[in-house]
């Protein structure tokens, strides 16, 4: 059921909600929270679709705030509020009100939203794009217990992530952090299977992806080890390698759906680690409305500190490289210039591989 209201007020919208519930036979309000989505016209459809799918798990009243930009002074002087009320099958498992603000009322969005909030219910504000630098001090963000942003949608994600750390307030969270929840769970479970000490970590992912930085900062803060970041073609996070005293632990996901977990001394395991839809991310964030202390600790660790420790303490892993180089170089040297005596025998004994067995044949041919 849809009801269009032009040049309306908050009281008329509330009346339309009551009449709509009676018309569809559900006069009681069974919502558990209010989800306020602040977006533009371009991204409103995708955001509302994700919210409707998440409402199956969390029935909520969804208020979509769309601030329409006026191009001329005459349009800016024309203050108007249009609303679209959706109930029943058109609103998923909750209620949806799409608010379009024109003129000076754009700067007073909180006065429009406040009368529409469910009484005695938590409020969550989500900015799919164009999030404020300080969400807690935003007029709409001040109404909420949880404030959800997405630095991945910003023009400069890494700089945006640094700004989030400077203005963090308990209750802030980011979908870039939510995206790495399966990675954090899998890595923690892998470390529980092995008695070892982690010495260094390498995180690989696509460039300018804030999830890569957040995962690296979380590992550095929790394990107290240097963490390096490597670039890849993506999609998203592609690999995490933990160098431990019991051998490397590698979680590799090259295709964005199926990952391989490799632990020294154990068979490789295929792990479902697909990239999740926005609706799944929002549903996860709505499961907990208390401050996320783990996210706060990882965010406050700081990109600068991460770069300093990675540069001074954790250079590229070089322990396995000399063995491989020596094994490859020894046959090459012996084939180019045969060496007799104890030195030649020790080199042949140290690497008995297929290339090393060909060295005597080349020596005989040269003679």
C-alpha atoms as one frame of an Amber mdcrd trajectory, in Angstrom:
protein
   0.000   0.000   0.000   1.382   3.399  -1.043   0.191   6.862  -0.079   1.647
   9.985  -1.721   1.585  13.245   0.216   2.596  16.532  -1.443   3.544  19.663
   0.501   2.778  17.904   3.752   3.810  17.947   7.421   5.021  15.391   9.969
   1.602  15.227  11.655  -0.102  14.374   8.359   2.481  11.663   7.720   1.795
  10.128  11.140  -1.936  10.187  10.407  -1.324   8.435   7.068   0.651   5.722
   8.870  -2.193   5.080  11.327  -4.817   4.967   8.559  -2.612   2.687   6.461
  -2.114   0.180   9.293  -5.863   0.032   9.847  -6.487  -0.457   6.140  -4.199
  -3.483   5.915  -5.479  -4.946   9.200  -2.423  -4.410  11.445  -3.294  -1.542
  13.793  -0.544  -2.451  16.270   3.027  -1.224  15.796   5.406  -4.201  15.807
   8.603  -2.353  14.968  11.790  -2.835  17.021  13.730   0.254  15.906  13.800
   3.265  13.587  16.266   3.226  10.689  16.964   6.652   9.193  18.654   6.572
   5.772  20.197   9.867   4.638  20.995   9.715   0.940  20.477  11.352  -2.434
  18.031  10.552  -5.198  20.599   8.503  -7.131  21.342   6.040  -4.338  17.935
   6.009  -2.643  16.604   2.964  -4.514  19.546   0.680  -3.684  19.645   1.806
  -0.050  15.912   1.291   0.408  16.084  -2.143  -1.221  18.832  -3.206   1.193
  16.861  -1.848   4.171  13.700  -3.719   3.122  15.620  -6.994   2.898  17.210
  -6.371   6.301  13.757  -5.647   7.793  12.895  -9.350   7.467  15.278  -9.929
  10.361  14.747  -6.545  12.055  11.215  -5.142  11.516  11.692  -1.398  11.633
  10.277   1.913  10.566  12.513   3.142   7.768  12.713   6.874   7.134  14.497
   7.780   3.901  15.643  11.403   3.955  16.390  12.761   0.472  17.660  16.328
   0.386  16.811  17.833  -2.979  19.284  20.471  -4.156  17.637  23.656  -5.490
  19.366  25.165  -8.495  17.931  28.679  -8.508  17.261  31.249  -5.744  13.540
  31.002  -6.472  13.570  27.235  -5.912  15.569  27.627  -2.697  12.889  29.963
  -1.385  10.211  27.367  -2.103  10.201  25.259   1.057   8.295  22.011   0.702
   8.100  18.516   2.143   6.849  15.629   0.016   6.346  12.149   1.452   5.583
   8.649   0.244   4.190   6.243   2.830   4.602   2.513   2.123   3.022  -0.267
   4.151   2.458  -3.988   3.771   4.131  -5.791   0.874   5.608  -2.537  -0.452
   7.634  -1.998   2.734   9.026  -5.444   3.503   8.390  -6.415   7.118   8.182
  -2.860   8.420   7.033   0.620   7.513   8.706   2.951   5.035   8.404   6.711
   4.669  10.317   8.431   1.871  10.837  12.112   2.674  11.905  14.596  -0.001
  13.001  17.944   1.375  13.094  21.153  -0.692  14.340  24.646   0.089  15.230
  25.797   3.597  13.772  22.693   5.219  16.822  20.797   3.937  18.834  22.362
   6.775  16.178  21.395   9.323  15.843  17.694   8.514  15.999  16.714  12.186
  12.817  18.680  12.919  11.001  16.663  10.234  12.359  13.280  11.363  11.960
  13.712  15.131   8.110  13.456  15.229   8.267  10.301  13.074  10.584   8.295
  15.346   9.092   5.308  17.143   8.668   6.061  20.851  10.973   4.173  23.241
  12.779   2.442  20.370  16.447   2.651  19.322  17.389   4.872  16.391  20.025
   4.000  13.784  21.177   6.514  11.149  22.841   5.233   7.981  24.632   7.318
   5.352  25.202   5.141   2.236  27.083   8.036   0.583  28.248  11.542   1.477
  28.530  10.893   5.197  29.432  13.868   7.428  32.954  14.132   8.759  31.689
  13.933  12.353  28.519  11.786  12.351  27.879  12.206  16.087  27.673  16.011
  15.782  25.428  15.899  12.731  21.857  17.044  13.555  20.437  13.710  12.412
  23.293  11.675  13.881  22.653  13.252  17.283  19.247  11.526  17.366  20.721
   8.023  17.042  22.344   5.400  19.252  24.228   3.940  16.279  25.621   5.800
  13.272  26.604   3.763  10.208  28.826   5.128   7.431  30.630   3.562   4.474
  34.113   4.893   3.727  34.342   2.603   0.688  31.831   4.879  -1.093  33.919
   8.027  -0.449  36.046   9.657  -3.137  39.183   9.302  -0.980  38.535   6.271
   1.251  41.856   6.234   3.108  41.691   9.925   4.012  38.074   9.414   5.051
  39.137   6.565   7.316  41.693   8.811   9.022  39.006  11.451   9.573  36.746
   8.817  11.160  39.500   8.009  13.659  39.887  11.676  14.627  36.147  12.185
  15.227  35.195   8.758  16.581  32.368   8.719  19.140  31.006   5.558  20.820
  28.197   4.335  18.596  29.983   5.038  15.293  30.629   2.159  12.917  31.434
   1.620   9.253  30.376  -0.962   6.685  34.026  -1.351   5.647  34.549  -2.828
   9.120  31.459  -5.035   8.813  32.776  -6.503   5.551  35.782  -8.072   7.312
  33.790  -9.874  10.033  34.120 -13.301   8.300  37.860 -12.708   7.822  38.340
 -11.885  11.495  36.345 -14.936  12.575  38.265 -17.272  10.270  41.691 -15.961
  11.295  40.836 -16.178  14.991  39.619 -19.765  14.538  42.806 -20.680  12.649
  45.033 -19.364  15.431  43.054 -21.331  18.012  44.069 -24.572  16.264  47.832
 -24.041  16.534  50.067 -23.377  19.528  52.385 -20.769  18.085  53.685 -17.227
  18.264  52.864 -14.846  15.433  55.901 -12.852  14.284  54.560 -10.826  11.334
  51.523 -10.479   9.082  50.989  -9.614   5.416  47.552  -8.404   4.262  46.878
  -8.318   0.525  44.012  -6.511  -1.183  43.023  -3.988  -3.810  44.345  -0.450
  -3.587  42.334   2.268  -1.789  40.188  -0.287   0.034  39.512   0.764   3.652
  38.685  -2.826   4.643  42.315  -3.777   3.960  43.539  -1.004   6.253  41.037
  -1.852   9.001  41.959  -5.538   8.953  45.652  -4.656   9.086  45.116  -2.291
  12.030  43.009  -4.878  13.848  45.708  -7.546  13.463  48.447  -5.139  14.521
  46.498  -4.003  17.573  45.471  -7.484  18.709  48.642  -9.450  17.908  51.139
  -6.677  18.678  53.181  -7.570  15.583  54.186  -5.581  12.485  51.747  -5.815
   9.575  52.540  -5.162   5.929  49.995  -4.420   3.189  50.373  -5.643  -0.362
  48.431  -4.617  -3.446  46.446  -6.967  -5.622  43.904  -6.729  -8.419  41.099
  -7.632  -5.996  38.240  -8.051  -5.629  38.457  -6.597  -2.133  40.623  -8.514
   0.294  42.464 -11.367  -1.385  44.922 -12.854   1.120  46.230 -12.781   4.699
  49.495 -14.507   5.619  50.524 -15.007   9.256  54.160 -15.884   9.844  54.297
 -17.967  13.026  56.789 -20.060  14.957  54.902 -23.182  13.773  54.906 -22.224
  10.099  52.807 -19.887   7.960  49.024 -19.658   8.175  47.510 -18.413   4.902
  43.902 -17.448   4.126  43.689 -16.852   0.373  40.595 -15.721  -1.574  41.498
 -14.874  -5.182  37.995 -14.873  -6.704  35.887 -13.117  -4.057  33.781 -16.172
  -3.158  35.801 -19.271  -2.199  38.860 -19.100   0.055  41.568 -21.610   0.940
  42.887 -21.934   4.496  46.428 -23.332   4.697  48.001 -24.309   8.027  51.440
 -25.895   8.297  51.118 -29.645   8.798  47.414 -29.764   7.940  45.574 -30.328
   4.653  44.262 -27.297   2.763  40.629 -26.459   3.440  38.099 -24.744   1.201
  36.161 -22.024   3.030  33.059 -20.145   1.858  34.046 -16.496   2.131  31.940
 -14.670  -0.433  31.565 -10.910  -0.641  28.301 -10.032   1.061  25.483  -7.801
  -0.138  24.691  -4.474   1.520  21.497  -5.903   3.030  23.518  -8.541   4.899
  25.904  -5.887   6.198  23.069  -3.676   7.459  21.335  -6.656   9.078  24.546
  -7.487  10.952  24.907  -3.912  12.202  21.323  -3.866  13.456  21.947  -6.972
  15.600  23.947  -4.968  18.099  23.181  -1.430  19.184  25.926  -1.014  21.797
  29.281   0.646  20.990  31.731  -1.538  19.084  34.877  -1.335  21.218  36.855
  -3.629  18.911  36.237  -1.333  15.953  37.215   1.671  18.061  40.512   0.052
  19.128  41.415  -0.902  15.550  40.462   2.521  14.184  42.432   4.398  16.813
  45.543   2.286  16.199  46.225   4.666  13.321  47.453   4.317   9.763  50.616
   6.296  10.548  51.626   3.920  13.318  50.848   0.983  11.049  53.132   2.379
   8.325  55.955   3.107  10.780  55.974  -0.379  12.281  55.691  -2.068   8.897
  58.593  -0.040   7.500  61.010  -0.337  10.418  60.220  -3.730  11.913  58.544
  -5.798   9.229  60.329  -5.756   5.906  59.328  -8.226   3.227  59.721 -11.840
   4.427  63.229 -13.017   3.462  63.685 -16.180   5.566  62.518 -18.673   2.902
  64.200 -16.769   0.053  67.892 -17.712   0.735  67.053 -21.438   0.793  65.208
 -21.283  -2.515  67.895 -19.121  -4.105  70.679 -21.363  -2.897  68.919 -24.452
  -4.195  68.461 -22.864  -7.589  71.885 -21.248  -7.749  73.943 -24.311  -6.745
  73.015 -26.430  -9.793  73.530 -23.459 -12.088  77.039 -22.796 -10.777  77.995
 -26.468 -10.870  76.826 -26.813 -14.467  78.616 -23.699 -15.635  81.957 -24.456
 -13.925  82.474 -27.930 -12.438  84.032 -27.920  -8.959  85.973 -30.873  -7.548
  86.883 -31.506  -3.956  85.021 -31.257  -0.679  83.266 -27.992  -1.566  81.731
 -29.536  -4.703  80.675 -32.658  -2.808  79.034 -30.680   0.000  77.085 -28.565
  -2.464  75.834 -31.693  -4.245  74.873 -33.371  -0.986  73.024 -30.293   0.326
  70.583 -30.211  -2.584  69.946 -33.623  -4.174  67.341 -32.660  -6.762  66.841
 -33.333 -10.447  69.010 -30.399 -11.633  71.863 -31.518  -9.349  71.967 -35.018
 -10.888  72.587 -33.591 -14.357  75.830 -31.904 -13.289  78.117 -35.016 -13.684
  76.741 -35.646 -17.182  77.646 -32.123 -18.267  81.076 -32.554 -16.711  81.689
 -35.756 -18.665  80.559 -34.139 -21.869  82.950 -31.264 -21.386  85.810 -33.699
 -20.959
